[in-house]
């Protein structure tokens, strides 16, 4: 269907048409048309409320609702042609409504402004989008928990400063990642709760003189309540900044996972194998298997961080109330949501298919003198002060480095050369399995504790899923 450029719906005060370049420069329909479903949803609620308050007749309400349904169908089918001359998604839909139902369509905007309209639309969009993101986050958490269960007693070196520190369970490591994601879930939920207030009825900035019922509008749209202050309602973008902040933290977590997977999958480490379908080859080196998915997710984190800075900068100099600057809020929000969703999806697909090289992990734990702390603790339990025990073990490690001998491989005679208090039972703590099993407390890496943590993580995830 054809939509020729027409006089702007706000043009009565102006004596000349908008410059063609300025018209294109200030238009937002190229990106805010993705809010069409929310704009129609909000408009239907607004019309229903106006009719309930006697501002519209039921006949006018029904004509508006039917017209909006027809526009929704046109958008769905691709029949609606978006016009830059109509600036944005709101004016495109309103103008099309007027074409369809005549002067009655002009009454829809009674008691509202594009300021409260867009604030409502973006909250509706983001509220629904967070549900989709949380579902994908849940899927990744489930994959991590399954991988943790599969490898609950697999020994690997735990690291500090990227140096082998102490033996830990691979499953324990996966559950550490899951804890980060759990906090992301909580932050997304809290963000969603805070944004779930309805600005509709705030109009341009001061409210409206029509006898509206903002609580009814909020209820019809599933908001928990109307926003409190009309000035703040139309100018607030805290919810957008908060969402982008939450997304930045989540992307930071995914970037940390990515860094480990890139290292672990390398020929230098060989801790894990990533499935071929998540990797690519080299155009010149036929032997290469590049971990493109984690590398790209690691890179995309910076993109989301940039959106957070962009939104903070956007808002920092704005006086109350609405300013045209806020048109620039949408693209960062849209791209942040899309980037986070796709990154989570890639990881949720990839993580369950990771192959763990158990023998390589165990050898790495053994070769790093990772049971040195266990020997120090053993000496302390025998009555030696910790600082003295630290010195004794340090000398034992130095000899181990010089002779390329792990502590567990040293003879009892050799060990007793460092301290006569050492007895044959020392070997119970010098093996990586023994070291790992000794951390037998809530939150520790002992395999039985990891199994218990897996049960708790599953129960918590199920509760989160019910809340969605």
Phi, psi and omega per residue, in radians:
X1 nan 2.641 -3.056
X2 -1.669 2.419 3.039
X3 -2.298 1.745 3.124
X4 -1.380 2.623 3.087
X5 -1.026 2.328 -3.128
X6 -2.242 3.005 3.129
X7 -1.055 2.391 -3.117
X8 -1.038 2.570 -3.117
X9 -1.214 -0.207 3.126
X10 -1.917 0.235 -2.869
X11 -1.464 0.084 -3.035
X12 -1.068 -0.571 -3.062
X13 -1.407 -0.258 -2.968
X14 -1.678 2.500 -3.091
X15 -1.704 -0.186 3.093
X16 -2.489 2.767 -3.123
X17 -1.278 2.708 3.086
X18 -1.138 2.397 3.059
X19 -0.938 2.445 -3.058
X20 -1.049 -0.715 3.117
X21 -1.169 -0.778 3.136
X22 -1.071 -0.676 3.114
X23 -1.027 -0.813 3.129
X24 -1.214 -0.663 -3.089
X25 -1.150 -0.658 -3.066
X26 -1.587 -0.192 -3.120
X27 -1.228 2.578 3.130
X28 -2.173 0.041 -3.018
X29 -1.096 -0.422 -3.127
X30 -1.086 -0.489 3.133
X31 -2.067 -0.489 -3.091
X32 -1.482 -0.002 3.064
X33 -1.124 -0.298 3.079
X34 -1.220 -0.148 3.058
X35 -1.586 0.162 -3.032
X36 -1.004 -0.795 -3.109
X37 -1.081 -0.707 3.133
X38 -1.236 -0.616 3.125
X39 -1.131 -0.721 3.100
X40 -1.181 -0.730 3.100
X41 -1.023 -0.824 3.136
X42 -1.151 -0.675 3.140
X43 -1.152 -0.679 3.122
X44 -1.142 -0.703 3.103
X45 -1.143 -0.717 -3.131
X46 -1.115 -0.773 3.128
X47 -1.114 -0.700 3.127
X48 -1.103 -0.737 3.118
X49 -1.145 -0.762 -3.141
X50 -1.050 -0.683 3.111
X51 -1.188 -0.689 3.122
X52 -1.109 -0.497 -3.132
X53 -1.619 0.029 3.118
X54 1.397 0.153 3.108
X55 -1.343 -0.605 3.028
X56 -2.020 2.657 2.988
X57 -1.406 2.853 3.102
X58 -1.139 -0.551 3.099
X59 -1.145 -0.775 3.098
X60 -1.112 -0.757 3.104
X61 -1.004 -0.844 -3.087
X62 -1.124 -0.657 3.104
X63 -1.113 -0.728 3.125
X64 -1.136 -0.784 -3.117
X65 -1.122 -0.758 3.122
X66 -1.125 -0.700 3.106
X67 -1.111 -0.738 3.109
X68 -1.121 -0.659 3.074
X69 -1.092 -0.689 3.125
X70 -1.152 -0.694 3.110
X71 -1.125 -0.716 3.101
X72 -1.043 -0.713 3.118
X73 -1.158 -0.685 3.105
X74 -1.120 -0.690 3.107
X75 -1.153 -0.755 -3.127
X76 -1.072 -0.686 -3.098
X77 -1.453 -0.220 -3.087
X78 1.500 0.150 -3.100
X79 -1.345 -0.471 -3.119
X80 -1.298 2.244 3.109
X81 -1.739 2.074 -3.113
X82 -1.356 2.363 -3.068
X83 -1.957 2.162 3.065
X84 -1.115 -0.561 3.128
X85 -1.053 -0.421 3.127
X86 -1.655 0.173 2.905
X87 1.264 -1.075 -2.958
X88 -2.490 3.132 -3.101
X89 -1.091 -0.632 -3.057
X90 -1.171 -0.831 -3.107
X91 -1.245 -0.558 3.071
X92 -1.099 -0.791 -3.119
X93 -1.215 -0.737 -3.131
X94 -1.135 -0.739 3.136
X95 -1.111 -0.702 3.108
X96 -1.163 -0.633 3.094
X97 -1.078 -0.748 3.128
X98 -1.118 -0.684 3.074
X99 -1.048 -0.650 -3.052
X100 -1.391 -0.733 -2.986
X101 -2.102 0.070 3.060
X102 1.366 -2.617 -3.003
X103 -1.069 -0.442 3.104
X104 -1.033 -0.591 3.118
X105 -1.092 -0.460 3.136
X106 -1.245 -0.291 -3.123
X107 -1.441 -0.216 -3.091
X108 -1.048 -0.604 -3.025
X109 -1.435 0.076 3.101
X110 -1.040 2.214 3.037
X111 1.382 0.237 3.067
X112 -2.533 2.952 3.117
X113 -2.308 2.854 3.010
X114 -1.099 -0.386 -3.124
X115 -1.136 -0.879 3.112
X116 -1.360 -0.433 3.123
X117 -1.137 -0.861 -3.112
X118 -1.218 -0.630 3.109
X119 -1.087 -0.638 3.093
X120 -1.233 -0.793 -3.103
X121 -1.024 -0.816 -3.055
X122 -1.213 -0.571 3.067
X123 -1.180 -0.727 3.088
X124 -1.070 -0.779 -3.125
X125 -1.105 -0.810 -3.073
X126 -1.213 -0.628 3.105
X127 -1.032 -0.806 3.135
X128 -1.226 -0.640 -3.116
X129 -1.161 -0.659 3.109
X130 -1.074 -0.644 3.074
X131 -1.041 -0.751 -3.132
X132 -1.155 -0.737 3.132
X133 -1.143 -0.747 -3.136
X134 -1.097 -0.629 3.116
X135 -1.110 -0.708 3.126
X136 -1.236 -0.629 3.059
X137 -1.095 -0.716 3.089
X138 -1.078 -0.703 3.131
X139 -1.108 -0.703 3.093
X140 -1.161 -0.735 3.106
X141 -1.049 -0.747 3.130
X142 -1.066 -0.716 3.104
X143 -1.118 -0.699 3.113
X144 -1.134 -0.746 -3.137
X145 -1.130 -0.706 3.087
X146 -1.094 -0.736 3.113
X147 -1.146 -0.676 3.087
X148 -1.074 -0.720 3.134
X149 -1.143 -0.694 3.139
X150 -1.105 -0.566 -3.032
X151 -2.102 0.614 -3.012
X152 -1.128 -0.485 -3.130
X153 -2.016 0.276 3.091
X154 -1.335 2.167 -3.094
X155 -1.439 2.378 3.014
X156 -2.522 2.830 3.044
X157 -1.359 2.302 2.917
X158 -1.503 2.557 -3.004
X159 -2.070 2.519 2.762
X160 -2.276 2.475 -3.064
X161 0.982 0.428 -3.088
X162 1.076 0.394 3.046
X163 -1.951 2.482 3.122
X164 -1.009 2.202 -3.041
X165 -1.954 -1.103 -3.135
X166 -2.563 2.659 3.088
X167 -1.194 2.383 3.062
X168 -2.375 2.937 3.056
X169 -1.461 2.398 3.058
X170 -1.028 -0.674 3.096
X171 -1.068 -0.661 3.096
X172 -1.076 -0.698 3.118
X173 -1.126 -0.747 3.108
X174 -1.107 -0.630 3.126
X175 -1.238 -0.450 3.030
X176 -1.126 -0.750 3.048
X177 -1.041 -0.741 -3.110
X178 -1.084 -0.614 3.105
X179 -1.087 -0.688 3.091
X180 -1.054 -0.788 -3.117
X181 -1.179 -0.575 3.081
X182 -1.080 -0.734 3.097
X183 -1.131 -0.624 3.056
X184 -1.072 -0.733 3.090
X185 -1.022 -0.810 -3.128
X186 -1.080 -0.755 -3.134
X187 -1.133 -0.710 3.106
X188 -1.096 -0.724 3.125
X189 -1.094 -0.788 -3.135
X190 -1.138 -0.712 3.093
X191 -1.067 -0.772 -3.131
X192 -1.109 -0.693 3.128
X193 -1.111 -0.765 -3.107
X194 -1.186 -0.616 -3.107
X195 -1.407 -0.162 -3.026
X196 -1.439 0.904 3.040
X197 -2.186 2.563 -2.949
X198 -1.738 2.022 3.095
X199 -1.363 -0.252 -3.014
X200 -1.009 2.333 -3.071
X201 1.803 -0.204 3.076
X202 -1.308 -0.284 3.137
X203 0.994 -2.439 -3.040
X204 -1.229 -0.748 3.104
X205 -2.939 -0.420 -2.961
X206 -1.986 0.073 -3.006
X207 1.579 -2.867 -3.071
X208 -2.411 2.707 3.107
X209 -1.469 -0.137 3.102
X210 -1.303 2.672 -3.081
X211 -1.402 1.172 -3.080
X212 -1.424 2.861 3.065
X213 -2.148 1.638 -3.078
X214 -1.175 -0.525 3.103
X215 -1.164 -0.648 3.087
X216 -1.142 -0.786 3.116
X217 -1.017 -0.779 -3.139
X218 -1.084 -0.753 -3.132
X219 -1.119 -0.758 -3.129
X220 -1.073 -0.521 -3.101
X221 -1.695 0.059 3.076
X222 1.364 0.269 3.053
X223 -1.389 2.664 -3.113
X224 -1.339 -0.394 3.081
X225 -3.003 2.887 3.008
X226 -1.285 2.715 3.013
X227 -1.153 2.734 -2.936
X228 -1.445 -0.669 -2.954
X229 -2.242 2.212 -3.015
X230 -1.139 -0.659 3.103
X231 -1.067 -0.872 -3.138
X232 -1.147 -0.608 -3.048
X233 -1.031 -0.753 -3.053
X234 -1.491 -0.331 -3.068
X235 -1.853 -0.230 -3.097
X236 -1.210 2.248 2.951
X237 -2.280 0.396 3.078
X238 -0.984 -0.693 -3.086
X239 -1.092 -0.610 3.107
X240 -1.223 -0.738 3.112
X241 -1.142 -0.732 -3.131
X242 -1.116 -0.768 3.118
X243 -1.060 -0.771 -3.123
X244 -1.181 -0.558 3.047
X245 -1.153 -0.815 3.098
X246 -1.051 -0.765 3.124
X247 -1.109 -0.645 3.111
X248 -1.109 -0.730 3.108
X249 -1.125 -0.753 3.120
X250 -1.090 -0.741 3.117
X251 -1.169 -0.599 3.048
X252 -1.067 -0.729 3.085
X253 -1.082 -0.813 3.135
X254 -1.103 -0.592 3.105
X255 -1.168 -0.661 3.082
X256 -1.140 -0.755 3.069
X257 -1.022 -0.778 -3.087
X258 -1.043 -0.771 -3.141
X259 -1.024 -0.750 3.137
X260 -1.179 -0.747 -3.125
X261 -1.138 -0.662 3.097
X262 -1.078 -0.776 3.092
X263 -1.143 -0.876 -3.051
X264 -1.094 -0.543 -3.100
X265 -1.460 -0.160 -3.066
X266 -1.278 2.783 3.110
X267 -1.145 -0.405 3.121
X268 -1.276 -0.519 -3.108
X269 -1.823 -0.972 3.134
X270 1.040 0.578 3.112
X271 -1.263 -0.679 -3.104
X272 -2.402 2.856 2.980
X273 -2.081 2.223 3.037
X274 -1.525 2.525 3.139
X275 -1.040 2.516 -3.115
X276 -0.979 -0.586 -3.046
X277 -1.217 -0.169 3.086
X278 -1.885 0.227 -3.117
X279 -2.267 2.919 3.042
X280 -2.330 2.970 3.125
X281 -1.803 -3.085 3.129
X282 -1.755 2.559 3.113
X283 -1.293 -0.250 -3.072
X284 -2.189 -0.486 -3.074
X285 -1.918 1.805 -3.001
X286 -1.152 -0.324 -3.092
X287 -1.449 -0.164 -2.973
X288 -1.324 2.506 2.978
X289 -2.337 1.740 -2.986
X290 -1.607 2.282 -3.129
X291 -1.388 1.208 -2.989
X292 -1.097 -0.670 -3.078
X293 -1.087 -0.971 3.110
X294 -1.113 -0.600 3.103
X295 -1.105 -0.748 -3.114
X296 -1.210 -0.693 3.089
X297 -1.098 -0.724 3.093
X298 -1.021 -0.726 3.116
X299 -1.210 -0.666 -3.101
X300 -1.186 -0.335 3.099
X301 -1.028 -0.691 3.129
X302 -1.111 -0.571 3.102
X303 -1.092 -0.773 3.140
X304 -1.219 -0.708 3.078
X305 -0.996 -0.697 3.117
X306 -1.077 -0.664 3.107
X307 -1.125 -0.639 3.105
X308 -1.098 -0.823 3.110
X309 -1.091 -0.684 3.126
X310 -1.038 -0.793 -3.110
X311 -1.221 -0.689 3.086
X312 -1.074 -0.751 3.125
X313 -1.167 -0.657 3.110
X314 -0.991 -0.714 -2.995
X315 -1.620 -0.314 -2.897
X316 -1.153 -0.448 -3.088
X317 -1.913 0.204 -3.034
X318 -1.534 2.198 2.965
X319 -1.364 2.854 3.046
X320 -1.231 2.501 0.090
X321 -1.920 -1.870 -3.070
X322 -1.250 2.479 3.035
X323 -2.336 2.694 -3.105
X324 -1.069 -0.393 3.081
X325 -0.850 -0.612 -3.006
X326 -1.183 -0.187 3.001
X327 -1.056 -0.448 -3.104
X328 -1.410 0.080 -3.132
X329 -1.409 -0.411 -2.915
X330 -1.324 -0.813 -3.093
X331 -1.060 -0.739 3.054
X332 -1.071 -0.683 3.130
X333 -1.158 -0.825 -3.120
X334 -1.046 -0.825 -3.079
X335 -1.215 -0.636 3.085
X336 -1.058 -0.850 -3.124
X337 -1.080 -0.758 -3.120
X338 -1.156 -0.739 -3.131
X339 -1.147 -0.781 3.138
X340 -1.120 -0.788 -3.130
X341 -1.038 -0.862 -3.096
X342 -1.168 -0.601 3.096
X343 -1.160 -0.758 3.098
X344 -1.112 -0.716 3.133
X345 -1.084 -0.775 3.139
X346 -1.063 -0.760 -3.138
X347 -1.224 -0.676 3.134
X348 -1.108 -0.582 3.077
X349 -1.310 -0.643 -2.982
X350 -1.443 -0.743 -2.979
X351 -0.996 -0.812 -3.114
X352 -1.096 -0.343 -3.079
X353 -1.687 0.110 3.121
X354 -1.199 2.352 3.040
X355 -1.730 2.232 -3.103
X356 -1.736 2.200 3.135
X357 -1.584 1.540 -2.959
X358 -1.102 -0.728 -3.110
X359 -1.151 -0.662 3.117
X360 -1.146 -0.731 3.124
X361 -1.089 -0.747 -3.133
X362 -1.157 -0.770 3.120
X363 -1.043 -0.680 3.134
X364 -1.144 -0.629 3.104
X365 -1.192 -0.686 -3.133
X366 -1.202 -0.769 -3.021
X367 -1.245 -0.205 -3.079
X368 -1.713 0.241 -3.102
X369 0.929 0.710 -3.022
X370 -1.310 -0.122 3.094
X371 -1.726 0.223 -3.140
X372 -1.041 -0.727 3.131
X373 -1.118 -0.600 3.112
X374 -1.127 -0.657 3.094
X375 -1.155 -0.718 3.098
X376 -1.080 -0.772 3.112
X377 -1.094 -0.660 3.095
X378 -1.027 -0.791 -3.128
X379 -1.158 -0.655 3.104
X380 -1.092 -0.740 3.115
X381 -1.131 -0.377 3.087
X382 -1.504 -0.020 3.049
X383 1.906 0.039 3.135
X384 -1.554 2.393 3.109
X385 -1.072 2.556 -3.019
X386 -1.030 -0.757 -3.115
X387 -1.093 -0.638 3.068
X388 -1.196 -0.701 3.111
X389 -1.097 -0.692 3.111
X390 -1.038 -0.746 3.133
X391 -1.140 -0.741 -3.138
X392 -1.077 -0.840 -3.106
X393 -1.164 -0.636 3.109
X394 -1.031 -0.690 3.109
X395 -1.205 -0.642 3.114
X396 -1.139 -0.729 3.115
X397 -1.131 -0.708 3.136
X398 -1.028 -0.719 3.109
X399 -1.210 -0.639 3.096
X400 -1.085 -0.698 3.099
X401 -1.120 -0.754 -3.099
X402 -1.151 -0.608 -3.083
X403 -1.792 0.008 -3.107
X404 0.969 0.806 -3.119
X405 -2.157 2.187 3.089
X406 -1.225 2.698 -3.128
X407 -0.989 -0.726 -3.107
X408 -1.184 -0.338 -3.132
X409 -1.597 -0.116 3.119
X410 -1.311 2.547 3.105
X411 -1.248 2.783 3.110
X412 -1.066 -0.666 3.126
X413 -1.065 -0.750 3.129
X414 -1.092 -0.794 -3.130
X415 -1.135 -0.670 3.129
X416 -1.192 -0.306 3.031
X417 -1.164 -0.397 3.088
X418 -1.563 -0.525 3.077
X419 -2.815 2.178 -3.104
X420 -1.197 -0.252 -3.104
X421 -1.314 -0.247 -3.120
X422 -1.236 2.362 -3.136
X423 -2.190 -3.130 -3.054
X424 -1.121 -0.425 -3.140
X425 -1.199 -0.113 3.132
X426 -1.061 -0.504 -3.075
X427 -1.223 -0.269 3.070
X428 -1.169 -0.447 -3.112
X429 -1.858 -0.192 -3.069
X430 -1.511 -0.262 3.061
X431 -1.382 2.643 -3.137
X432 -1.147 -0.595 3.098
X433 -1.135 -0.759 3.137
X434 -1.130 -0.721 3.105
X435 -1.062 -0.821 -3.107
X436 -1.110 -0.771 -3.100
X437 -1.156 -0.428 -3.087
X438 -1.272 -0.306 3.127
X439 -1.476 1.067 -2.932
X440 -1.744 1.260 3.110
X441 -2.619 2.909 -3.127
X442 -0.941 2.169 -3.140
X443 1.504 -0.034 -3.126
X444 -1.487 3.058 -3.024
X445 -1.667 0.026 3.086
X446 -1.006 2.412 -3.061
X447 -0.929 -0.680 3.139
X448 -1.203 -0.519 3.062
X449 -1.267 -0.610 3.089
X450 -1.123 -0.736 3.115
X451 -1.079 -0.719 3.111
X452 -1.152 -0.687 3.125
X453 -1.137 -0.604 3.106
X454 -1.104 -0.739 3.110
X455 -1.088 -0.742 3.121
X456 -1.139 -0.732 -3.121
X457 -1.108 -0.698 3.129
X458 -1.145 -0.740 -3.132
X459 -1.131 -0.719 3.137
X460 -1.147 -0.708 3.136
X461 -1.149 -0.671 3.102
X462 -1.113 -0.689 3.116
X463 -1.150 -0.703 3.105
X464 -1.103 -0.685 -3.121
X465 -1.133 -0.648 3.110
X466 -1.142 -0.615 -3.106
X467 -1.231 -0.363 -3.068
X468 -1.220 nan nan
